[in-house]
Amino acid sequence: MYKDGFRRLASGDEVQRWLCRNCGYRFSETSWNNSEDSQNVQKIQRQILNCADALPYNRQVSVTQSKEAKNLAEVESRNEKQAAGATVQAADIKGKIIEFLWHLKKQGLAEISIKGYRDRLLQMVKNKVNLLDPEAVKEFLAKQSSWSNRTKMIDTTIYDHFLKVLKISWDPPIYKPERKLPFIPTEQEIDQLIAAAGKKLATFLQVLKETGARCGEAARLEWTDIDFERKTTHITPEKGSNPRILPISAKLTIMLQNLPKKSERVFPATLNAIKSNFFLQRRTIARKMGNPRLLKIHLHTFRHFKGTTEYHKTKDIIHVQQILGHQDIKSTMMYIQIEQALFQNSMDDEFHVKVAKTEEEIKGLLEIGYEFILQKDGLAYFRKRK
């Protein structure tokens, strides 16, 4: 067994995670050794049995429950009936995968990235593909007619990295993914989704809308990252992006202050739990509103929305790059094309114009989003897009 980081509980405590070097099965000490609940024990039994069915091999696990020992014995008996050559080959492949995953961990890849590599390789193994035979992998990918070229390209890239670690050469297939522009909803649809969501999810979505942060960046926000006095938030980057400090509105500030502070993190739930909650509420809201377009909104859609609207307001691609944290300007250039396509026939270049005389009037216009243009004859002129 390898130690594989820690699992954070809802209480904020952390427990040791373990990784089986033979099959890649991950579990924590509390979920196996300390569980007295029969349902939890049965759940873990099913996980081990499923793993054994998908990745046949001979192994021994030390257990105290006689029922568990009986189930594992049945698995061992079933595995012994398989052809010796196939068992040895499968065990060898599993060992190579574990070595590869450990190589990635030593290279400093994030845990979520390593999990993605593992899942794609294990999917091939479950489909009885010999990972030590590049031609078999190429044939498997070629037969997946329901897969997109992007998915095949990702699998090819992962497998290419796997072979490089094993020092095996091959002639990789070439898959060119179809380039698609992301779906950009209207601001009204974004606001509908936020208004109808639950308290915590609505705050999370409002953070995504105003900052353009990735959902992983928003999920890791801590209370110390929020400056309520200056109305700013510090974004800790992921995926090689740049760190940034971004302004937040008075509305979002109030929403954040109304959240319970029971953890160091603003959103204590895991990212997967947030995603599951979002998909569930999105489906309900789309049905209530009678708007199927809401189903096309994903958590990353908020980032695309922010990039598009910021470029439309400023026409400054460098400004958009800084807000989104892109290191390469090429990643930001797509928002120019999206903005030109969405707003070429719109009336969004029309403005509301306001004139202020007193300091209080000027302050009020700035607070609701009006932009100062000029001052003449003692009057201050402001405008805001319609």
C-alpha positions in Angstrom: 0.0 0.0 0.0 1.1 3.6 -0.7 0.1 6.6 1.3 -2.0 8.8 -1.0 -2.6 12.1 0.7 -5.5 12.9 3.0 -9.3 13.0 2.8 -10.9 16.1 4.3 -14.1 15.3 6.3 -17.1 17.7 6.6 -15.9 18.4 10.1 -12.6 19.7 8.8 -10.6 16.8 10.1 -8.3 14.8 7.8 -7.8 11.0 7.5 -5.1 9.1 5.8 -5.8 7.8 2.3 -4.2 4.6 1.0 -3.6 3.4 -2.6 -3.3 -0.3 -3.4 -0.2 -0.8 -5.5 -1.7 -3.9 -7.2 -5.1 -2.6 -8.4 -5.2 1.1 -7.8 -8.0 0.9 -5.3 -8.1 3.9 -3.0 -9.6 3.9 0.5 -9.2 5.7 3.8 -8.6 4.1 7.2 -12.0 5.2 8.6 -13.9 3.8 5.7 -12.4 0.3 6.2 -10.8 -0.4 9.5 -13.0 1.7 11.8 -16.4 1.2 10.2 -18.9 -0.8 12.3 -21.9 0.0 10.2 -22.9 -3.1 8.2 -24.0 -0.9 5.2 -20.6 0.8 5.0 -18.9 -2.6 5.2 -21.0 -4.0 2.4 -20.4 -1.0 0.3 -16.6 -1.5 0.6 -17.0 -5.2 -0.1 -18.8 -4.3 -3.4 -16.0 -1.8 -4.3 -13.4 -4.5 -3.8 -15.4 -7.2 -5.7 -16.1 -4.8 -8.6 -12.4 -4.0 -8.7 -11.5 -7.7 -8.7 -14.0 -8.4 -11.6 -12.6 -5.5 -13.7 -8.9 -6.2 -12.9 -8.4 -9.9 -12.2 -5.4 -10.8 -10.0 -4.5 -12.8 -6.9 -4.3 -10.8 -3.7 -4.8 -11.2 0.0 -6.5 -8.7 2.3 -6.4 -8.9 6.1 -9.9 -8.7 7.4 -11.6 -9.6 10.7 -15.1 -10.1 9.6 -15.8 -13.7 8.6 -18.4 -12.6 5.9 -15.8 -10.4 4.3 -13.2 -13.3 4.3 -15.8 -15.5 2.7 -16.5 -13.0 -0.1 -12.9 -12.4 -0.8 -12.3 -16.2 -0.9 -14.9 -16.5 -3.5 -13.1 -13.8 -5.6 -9.8 -15.6 -5.1 -11.4 -18.9 -6.3 -12.9 -17.3 -9.3 -9.6 -15.6 -10.2 -7.7 -18.9 -9.9 -9.9 -20.4 -12.6 -8.7 -17.9 -15.2 -5.9 -18.6 -17.6 -2.5 -18.2 -15.9 -1.1 -16.1 -18.8 -4.0 -13.7 -18.7 -3.7 -13.2 -14.9 0.0 -12.6 -15.1 -0.4 -10.1 -17.9 -3.2 -8.2 -16.1 -1.1 -8.0 -12.9 1.8 -6.8 -14.9 -0.3 -4.0 -16.6 -1.7 -3.0 -13.2 1.8 -2.8 -11.8 2.9 -0.6 -14.7 -0.1 1.7 -14.2 0.8 2.1 -10.5 4.4 2.9 -11.5 3.2 5.5 -14.0 0.9 7.1 -11.4 3.7 7.3 -8.9 5.9 8.9 -11.6 3.2 11.6 -12.2 3.0 12.2 -8.4 6.8 12.6 -8.2 6.6 15.0 -11.2 4.3 17.2 -9.1 1.0 16.7 -10.9 -2.1 17.6 -9.0 -4.1 14.8 -7.4 -7.1 15.5 -9.6 -5.0 15.3 -12.7 -3.5 12.0 -11.6 -7.0 10.7 -11.0 -7.9 11.6 -14.6 -4.9 9.7 -16.0 -5.8 6.7 -13.9 -9.4 6.6 -14.8 -8.7 6.8 -18.6 -6.2 4.0 -18.4 -8.4 1.8 -16.2 -11.3 2.3 -18.7 -9.1 0.6 -21.3 -8.2 -2.2 -19.0 -11.9 -2.8 -18.2 -12.5 -3.1 -21.9 -9.8 -5.9 -21.9 -7.3 -3.8 -23.9 -3.7 -4.8 -23.5 -1.9 -1.5 -22.6 1.5 -3.1 -23.5 0.4 -3.5 -27.1 0.1 0.0 -28.8 -1.7 -1.5 -31.8 -4.4 -2.9 -29.6 -4.9 0.5 -28.1 -5.1 2.1 -31.5 -7.7 -0.5 -32.6 -9.8 0.2 -29.5 -9.8 3.9 -30.0 -10.7 3.5 -33.7 -13.8 1.4 -32.8 -15.2 4.0 -30.4 -17.6 5.6 -32.9 -19.6 7.4 -30.2 -16.6 9.2 -28.8 -15.6 12.6 -30.0 -12.2 13.4 -31.5 -11.4 15.4 -28.5 -11.9 12.4 -26.1 -9.8 10.2 -28.4 -7.1 12.9 -28.5 -7.0 13.1 -24.7 -6.7 9.3 -24.4 -4.0 9.3 -27.0 -2.0 11.9 -25.2 -2.4 10.1 -21.8 -1.4 6.8 -23.4 1.6 8.4 -25.1 2.8 9.7 -21.8 2.3 6.2 -20.3 4.5 4.6 -23.0 7.2 7.3 -22.7 7.6 6.3 -19.0 7.8 2.7 -20.0 10.2 3.6 -22.9 8.0 2.0 -25.5 7.9 3.7 -28.9 4.7 3.8 -31.1 3.2 5.6 -34.0 0.3 7.6 -32.4 -2.9 8.2 -34.3 -3.8 11.7 -35.1 -7.2 13.0 -33.9 -8.0 16.7 -34.5 -10.9 17.8 -32.3 -13.6 20.0 -33.8 -13.2 23.5 -32.5 -16.4 24.8 -31.0 -17.2 28.1 -29.4 -18.7 27.9 -25.9 -22.3 28.6 -25.2 -22.8 32.1 -23.8 -26.2 32.6 -22.0 -27.7 36.0 -21.5 -27.2 37.9 -18.3 -30.9 37.5 -17.5 -30.5 33.7 -17.7 -27.5 33.8 -15.5 -29.4 35.9 -12.9 -32.4 33.6 -13.2 -30.3 30.6 -12.3 -28.6 32.4 -9.4 -31.9 33.8 -8.0 -33.6 30.4 -8.0 -30.6 28.5 -6.5 -30.2 27.7 -2.8 -28.4 30.1 -0.5 -24.9 28.6 -0.7 -25.0 27.6 -4.3 -26.3 31.1 -5.3 -23.4 32.7 -3.5 -21.0 30.3 -5.3 -22.5 31.1 -8.7 -22.4 34.8 -8.0 -18.6 34.5 -7.2 -18.1 32.8 -10.6 -20.1 35.5 -12.4 -18.3 38.5 -10.9 -14.7 37.1 -10.8 -14.6 34.7 -13.8 -12.7 32.3 -11.6 -12.6 28.6 -12.3 -14.9 26.5 -10.2 -11.9 24.9 -8.5 -10.5 28.3 -7.6 -13.8 29.4 -6.2 -14.3 26.2 -4.2 -10.9 26.7 -2.5 -11.6 30.3 -1.4 -10.9 30.9 2.3 -12.4 33.6 4.5 -9.0 35.2 4.7 -9.1 35.6 0.9 -12.1 38.0 1.2 -11.5 41.6 2.1 -14.9 42.9 3.1 -13.7 46.4 3.8 -12.1 46.9 0.3 -14.7 44.6 -1.3 -12.0 42.4 -3.0 -11.2 38.7 -3.2 -7.8 37.0 -3.7 -7.9 34.2 -6.2 -5.4 31.4 -5.7 -4.8 30.0 -9.3 -4.9 26.5 -10.7 -3.8 25.0 -14.0 -0.8 27.4 -14.2 -2.8 30.6 -14.2 -1.8 33.9 -12.6 -2.9 34.9 -9.1 -5.2 37.9 -9.0 -7.1 40.3 -6.7 -10.5 41.1 -8.1 -13.3 43.5 -7.0 -16.6 42.2 -5.8 -19.9 44.0 -5.7 -21.8 45.1 -2.6 -24.5 42.4 -3.4 -21.9 39.6 -3.3 -20.3 41.0 -0.2 -23.7 40.8 1.6 -24.3 37.2 0.3 -20.9 36.1 1.6 -21.4 37.7 5.0 -24.7 35.8 5.3 -23.0 32.5 5.0 -22.1 30.5 8.1 -18.5 30.5 9.1 -18.0 27.0 10.3 -14.8 26.3 8.4 -11.7 28.0 7.1 -13.1 27.7 3.6 -16.0 29.8 2.4 -17.5 26.7 0.7 -16.6 23.7 2.8 -18.2 21.1 0.5 -16.0 19.3 -2.0 -16.0 20.4 -5.7 -17.7 17.2 -6.8 -20.5 17.8 -4.2 -20.9 21.4 -5.5 -21.1 20.1 -9.0 -23.7 17.5 -8.2 -25.8 20.0 -6.3 -25.6 22.5 -9.2 -26.7 19.9 -11.8 -29.6 18.9 -9.7 -30.8 22.4 -9.0 -30.2 23.5 -12.6 -32.5 20.8 -13.9 -35.3 21.8 -11.4 -34.9 25.5 -12.2 -35.0 24.9 -16.0 -38.2 22.9 -15.6 -39.8 25.6 -13.4 -38.7 28.5 -15.7 -39.6 26.5 -18.9 -36.2 27.5 -20.3 -34.2 24.5 -21.6 -31.3 26.8 -22.4 -30.5 26.8 -18.7 -29.5 23.1 -19.1 -26.6 24.2 -21.3 -25.1 26.3 -18.5 -22.1 24.7 -16.8 -19.9 26.0 -14.0 -17.2 26.9 -16.6 -19.9 28.8 -18.6 -19.7 31.6 -16.0 -16.0 32.1 -16.8 -16.8 32.3 -20.5 -19.6 34.8 -19.8 -17.2 37.0 -17.7 -14.5 37.0 -20.5 -17.0 37.9 -23.2 -18.8 40.6 -21.3 -15.6 42.2 -20.0 -14.2 42.4 -23.6 -17.5 43.9 -24.8 -17.4 46.6 -22.2 -13.7 47.5 -22.5 -12.5 46.2 -25.9 -9.2 45.6 -24.0 -8.0 42.0 -24.4 -5.1 42.6 -22.0 -7.6 43.6 -19.3 -9.6 40.4 -19.9 -6.4 38.3 -19.8 -5.5 39.8 -16.4 -9.0 39.2 -15.0 -9.1 35.6 -16.1 -5.5 35.0 -15.1 -4.4 33.6 -18.5 -0.6 33.3 -18.9 -0.9 33.0 -22.7 -2.8 35.7 -24.6 -3.9 33.1 -27.1 -6.2 31.6 -24.5 -8.0 35.0 -24.3 -8.2 35.7 -28.0 -11.3 33.5 -28.5 -13.4 36.1 -26.6 -12.8 38.6 -29.3 -14.5 36.2 -31.8 -17.3 35.4 -29.4 -18.0 39.0 -28.7 -18.1 40.0 -32.4 -20.5 37.1 -33.1 -22.9 37.8 -30.2 -23.0 41.6 -30.3 -22.7 42.4 -34.0 -26.4 43.1 -34.4 -27.3 44.1 -30.9 -28.2 47.4 -29.5 -25.9 47.0 -26.5 -23.7 49.9 -27.6 -26.6 52.2 -26.6 -26.2 53.9 -23.2 -28.1 55.4 -20.3 -26.7 58.9 -19.7 -27.0 60.6 -16.3 -25.9 64.1 -15.2 -24.9 64.8 -11.6 -24.4 68.0 -9.7 -23.7 67.1 -6.1 -21.2 64.8 -4.5 -24.1 62.5 -3.3 -25.5 62.2 -6.8 -22.1 61.3 -8.2 -21.5 58.7 -5.4 -24.9 57.2 -6.1 -24.3 56.8 -9.8 -20.9 55.2 -9.3 -22.4 52.7 -6.8 -24.9 51.5 -9.4 -22.4 51.0 -12.1 -22.3 54.2 -14.1 -19.1 55.2 -15.7 -17.7 58.8 -15.4 -17.2 60.4 -18.9 -16.5 64.1 -18.5 -17.1 67.2 -16.4 -18.3 70.5 -18.0 -19.9 73.7 -16.6 -20.0 72.2 -13.1 -21.9 69.1 -14.3 -20.5 65.5 -14.2 -21.7 63.2 -17.0 -22.0 59.5 -16.6 -23.1 56.6 -18.8 -24.0 52.9 -18.5 -24.8 50.4 -21.2 -28.5 49.7 -21.6 
